[in-house]
Amino acid sequence: MSELKPLRDPAPMLDQVLHEWGGHEDLWVFGYGSLIWRPDFDFAERRPAKVHGWHRALKMWSRINRGTPERPGLVFGMLSGGCCQGMVFRIPKQAGRGTLAQLWSREMATAVYDPKWLTCHTTHGPVKALAFTLSRKSPSHTGTLSEDEYRRIFSQATGIYGTTLEYAHRTLEELRRHNIRDRHLERLLRLLEQ
């Protein structure tokens, strides 16, 4: 899912994540956006999970996948503060290295995310999972957008994988399917009805 030229070399970041994981236990990955409805990797288990200290935000520019350089779209990032409900995926340890390579091709082609190991709370206890977070200092972070800007992006932004609006609706539908409520996303999508 390449967006544009990488901000930094993603290979050392993958090496660091592989080192931190170690490969001795199953790999856990936290999904909060499209990973929930299109993980694109095999997993042995999926559980609802909550992460404290981070929240899902439709505040990351997308200039290829859900928009163009002339009319950027939006995708989700996970920003510091608050809490985020999503899903954790368990990948058997023998498939972990290959799955991380797949994830890197998809999520880290431009190295826009800061991968972090976060404690994810599930009904079966906490797990340490890899999450793709977004820094507010990133050039891909939108900063504050007005309601009119969201309306314009929802009505105009289209990229190689479809529109920002489809992406937001699909995420909301999948969150609801897993009994996860995202009031902020609901409010953003209601802007089109006003």
N, C-alpha and C positions, 0 to 999 in steps of 0.2 A: 504494500500500500504506500508506495513512494509518493510523497507530496512535492518536494522540491529538493534542491541540493542539501545534503546533511549539514546540520549546524556544527557537528563535531563527529569524530570517528566513532561509530557504534561498536566496533569490534572490541576495544578494551573494556567497554561497559559490559558486554556479554561475558568476557573472560572473568570480570569481577563478580558478576552474578553467579556464574558457574562455580567459582571458587567459594563464594559465600554459601551456596547451596550444598556443595560437597558431594552430592550424588549418593549418599549413604541412606537416604530416606526418600519416600515418595515426594514428588514436587507438587506444591500447591500454587495456584494462580488465582488472583482475585479479578473478577470481571464486574465492571460497573456501567458499561455502555454496550457497544456492539459485540463484545466478547460474550455477553449473556445470550444473545440470540444468534450469533454466528461465531462460535469459538474456533472453528477450522482446525481443531486438533482432537485426537481421541482422548477420552478421560474415563477413569474408572468410577468416579463418584462426583456428584455435584450437590452442594448444600447452600442454602441461603446463609448469608453472613453479614455482619456489621463491623465496620471499621470506625474507630473513634479518632478524631483529630484530622479528618479529611472529609471532603464532600464532593459530589458529582456536580459539574458545572458545564453548561453549554457555552464555553468561553475559549475555545481553541479554533483558530482559523484553519480552514481546509481549502487549499487552492487547487487541488486536483480531484480528490475523492468525492467531495460534496460541494465543490465550487470551482471557480477558475481564478487565475491571478487577477483578472479584471473585476470579477464578482465573487469574492471569497465566500465560502459557506462556513458552517460551523460543525464541529464534532465535540464530544465530551472530553474533558480533562478532569483529573481529580486534584482539587486544590486543597491546601491546608485550611484547617478550621472546620468545626462542626462534626457531623458523622455521615457515613455513607452506607446504605444497604445495597448489597449486590449478591453475587454468587461466587463461591470458591469451587475450583475444579481440582480434583486430585488426579495426578498423572503418576502411574507406577514408575518407580525410580529407574528401571531399565529403559523407559521411553523418555525420561526427563531431558536428557541432552538434546535429542532430536526435536522434542517439542519446543525447547527454548530456542533452537535455531529457527524453527518455523515462526515462532512469536517475534523473533528479532526481525525477520524479513517483513513481517506484517506491521508491527508496531514501532520498530526502531530504525526503519530505513533512513529517516532523516534525523534520528537521534534527538527528537524534540522532547521526549519524555525523560523523566528521572526515575528509573526503576528503583523501587524500594521494597524491602521485606517488612511487611506490616502484620501486626497481630489482628486476626480476623476472628470475631466471636460467632460461634455457631451453636446450635442446640446440643451438639455432641462435644462441646468444649472448644477452646481456642486452637487455632492453627496459625502458623507463620506462612504467609503467602506473598508471592511476588505481585506487586501492583505497579501500574504505570502512572506515575504522578506528573503533574505539570507545575512548573515554577511560574510565579507571577512575573518573574524577570524575563521569561522566554519571549522572543519576538512573535511566537505563535499565540501567546495569551492576548485576548482581545481587550482586556481592561473592562471598564464599565460600558455596557451598551444600553442605549435607550430603547424604550418599547417600540418606537418607530423603526429603529435599526433592526430589531428582531423581526418585525413585520416585513420589512423590505427583504431581508435575508431569506425568510421563510417563503416569500412569494417569488424570489428571483434566483436563488443560488442552486445551481445544478452542476454536478461533476460526473466523473466516469462511473461512479457507483450509484448515481441518482441524486435526489434533492436532499437538502438539509432537512426539509419538512418531513420527508419519508423516514429519514434516519431518526429524527426525534420521535415521530409517531411509533415507529417500530420498537424503539427502546421503551417507550411508555407502555405499549401493549405487553411486552415481555416482562417488564417489572410487575405489572398488574397480574399477569399469569402466575407469577411467583408470590403474589400477595405482598408486594413491596409498593409502598406509596411514595411518590415523589411530587409533593405539592408545588415545588418551584417549577418543575417541568410542566405540570398541568396548567399552571398559571401562564407560562410562556405560550403554550399552544392555544390557550383561550384568547390570546391577543388577536388572533386572526378572525375571531367572531365579533370583535368590537368595531 
